[in-house]
Amino acid sequence: MSPEQVRQIIEIAIHEGLGFPWWSYIVAFLLSMVGAYVGSYVKRKAEDRATQENFDKLREQLRKTTQDTEEIKVALSRKSWLTQQQWAIREQHYMSLLSHLMKLKLSLEDRSLYYMELESEHDETLSKSEHFQKLAHVGHESYQAIRELIGPASVFLSNKAIESLEQLVRDHWGVAEFSACTAEYVSESLKLVEAAQGAVLSEAKNELSHSPQDT
């Protein structure tokens, strides 16, 4: 019941005096108050329920977002770990290849010193000395290690680097079998090793200059 309606009822009651049916308007007023209260209560309950539902939805969304965030963190952490492991394995293979290539190169260079004198390349007794044989043994072991590393290294090495290593292995056999003398074998093998070493070293410098975080 609005204020205007109340004012009109009071004016009528004053005009009619005792004959005015007070009780009906009192009942109507009370009923309107009760109705207004019930309506307000129902509206408030509906709003509270809607708010609770919205809160539950937000809480569920937050829980799902948090779960997704944690899963992403775990995935990124796992990826980072795998990247670091792959980088470490790559570094290890580069270092192993370069180490054995250098050992093979040095053993060939040291053996080539035996043939610095004129016509000494035809002196077969030079290759039979104890020190020469030790150098040859070191070179052979490094050569075998390089052969074994080509397979695993082919996972990350370029085709050019792999081809240079395979050429070293392939042509080394021919040089060893068909060289006219030991001096020729040493000289030709040294060229093959230097070519392979240059290709691998160039890639290693480029690859290992970046940290795993840069990849």
GIVENGI-V425814 format. One record per residue. RES is the residue in one small letter. SS is DSSP state (@ for helix, = for strand, . for the rest). Layout:
res:RES ss:SS
res:RES ss:SS
//
This chain:
res:m ss:.
res:s ss:.
res:p ss:@
res:e ss:@
res:q ss:@
res:v ss:@
res:r ss:@
res:q ss:@
res:i ss:@
res:i ss:@
res:e ss:@
res:i ss:@
res:a ss:@
res:i ss:@
res:h ss:@
res:e ss:@
res:g ss:@
res:l ss:@
res:g ss:@
res:f ss:.
res:p ss:.
res:w ss:@
res:w ss:@
res:s ss:@
res:y ss:@
res:i ss:@
res:v ss:@
res:a ss:@
res:f ss:@
res:l ss:@
res:l ss:@
res:s ss:@
res:m ss:@
res:v ss:@
res:g ss:@
res:a ss:@
res:y ss:@
res:v ss:@
res:g ss:@
res:s ss:@
res:y ss:@
res:v ss:@
res:k ss:@
res:r ss:@
res:k ss:@
res:a ss:@
res:e ss:@
res:d ss:@
res:r ss:@
res:a ss:@
res:t ss:@
res:q ss:@
res:e ss:@
res:n ss:@
res:f ss:@
res:d ss:@
res:k ss:@
res:l ss:@
res:r ss:@
res:e ss:@
res:q ss:@
res:l ss:@
res:r ss:@
res:k ss:@
res:t ss:@
res:t ss:@
res:q ss:@
res:d ss:@
res:t ss:@
res:e ss:@
res:e ss:@
res:i ss:@
res:k ss:@
res:v ss:@
res:a ss:@
res:l ss:@
res:s ss:@
res:r ss:@
res:k ss:@
res:s ss:@
res:w ss:@
res:l ss:@
res:t ss:@
res:q ss:@
res:q ss:@
res:q ss:@
res:w ss:@
res:a ss:@
res:i ss:@
res:r ss:@
res:e ss:@
res:q ss:@
res:h ss:@
res:y ss:@
res:m ss:@
res:s ss:@
res:l ss:@
res:l ss:@
res:s ss:@
res:h ss:@
res:l ss:@
res:m ss:@
res:k ss:@
res:l ss:@
res:k ss:@
res:l ss:@
res:s ss:@
res:l ss:@
res:e ss:@
res:d ss:@
res:r ss:@
res:s ss:@
res:l ss:@
res:y ss:@
res:y ss:@
res:m ss:.
res:e ss:.
res:l ss:.
res:e ss:.
res:s ss:@
res:e ss:@
res:h ss:@
res:d ss:.
res:e ss:@
res:t ss:@
res:l ss:@
res:s ss:@
res:k ss:@
res:s ss:.
res:e ss:@
res:h ss:@
res:f ss:@
res:q ss:@
res:k ss:@
res:l ss:@
res:a ss:@
res:h ss:@
res:v ss:@
res:g ss:@
res:h ss:@
res:e ss:@
res:s ss:@
res:y ss:@
res:q ss:@
res:a ss:@
res:i ss:@
res:r ss:@
res:e ss:@
res:l ss:@
res:i ss:@
res:g ss:@
res:p ss:@
res:a ss:@
res:s ss:.
res:v ss:.
res:f ss:.
res:l ss:.
res:s ss:.
res:n ss:@
res:k ss:@
res:a ss:@
res:i ss:@
res:e ss:@
res:s ss:@
res:l ss:@
res:e ss:@
res:q ss:@
res:l ss:@
res:v ss:@
res:r ss:@
res:d ss:@
res:h ss:@
res:w ss:@
res:g ss:@
res:v ss:@
res:a ss:@
res:e ss:@
res:f ss:@
res:s ss:.
res:a ss:.
res:c ss:.
res:t ss:@
res:a ss:@
res:e ss:@
res:y ss:@
res:v ss:@
res:s ss:@
res:e ss:@
res:s ss:@
res:l ss:@
res:k ss:@
res:l ss:@
res:v ss:@
res:e ss:@
res:a ss:@
res:a ss:@
res:q ss:@
res:g ss:@
res:a ss:@
res:v ss:@
res:l ss:@
res:s ss:@
res:e ss:@
res:a ss:@
res:k ss:@
res:n ss:@
res:e ss:@
res:l ss:@
res:s ss:.
res:h ss:.
res:s ss:.
res:p ss:@
res:q ss:@
res:d ss:@
res:t ss:.
//
